């Protein structure tokens, strides 16, 4: 089955996390172009804010 528009095949194969599960490690691009990796922030408070379609052309 092909992935829906705007989604990758990886997104459709990712397991669902439950409350209390540890977040998997990932790297995202920050607003200033640098890369931020979750595992490098261990021991710090982390807040993620996702804005669906905020910066897309859809």
N, C-alpha and C positions, 0 to 999 in steps of 0.2 A: 504494500500500500504506500503510495507516495505521501510525503509530508505535506501538510497544508501550506498554502502560500505564506511566506515569511518565517517559516520554521524549518529547522534542519532535521535530518533523520535522527541525529543525536538527541535532540529534544524529545522526540517521540519514544526513545529507548531509555531515557533517564528514569531511575526508580523514584518513587514518591517517598518523600521523607515524612516521618511522623513526629509529633511533638516530643521533644527530648532527644531526638537523633542529632548526632554531630553533623555539622554542615560539611559537605565535601570541599576539598581545597579547590580554589579557582583563582584565576587572574582576570581582572577587568581593567579597562582603560579609564583613568580618572579624567576629570574636566580639564586638566592642564596638559593632557597627553601622556602623562607618566602611567606606568602600570602598577597596580596594587594587587598583591597576592594575599589571600586570606591567611594562610599559614604564617606569614611574616608578621601578622598582627596579633598572634597568640598572646593572651594575657591582657589585652587592651579591650575596651568596649568598642563594639562595631555596630553601626547602624547602616542598613542598606535601604535605599529608597529607589524603587523601580517605577518609572513613568512609562507605561506602555504607549507606544507609538508617539512619544513626545518628540523624537528627533528622526522620524522616518518620513518618507515621501508617500505614504499610503493614504 
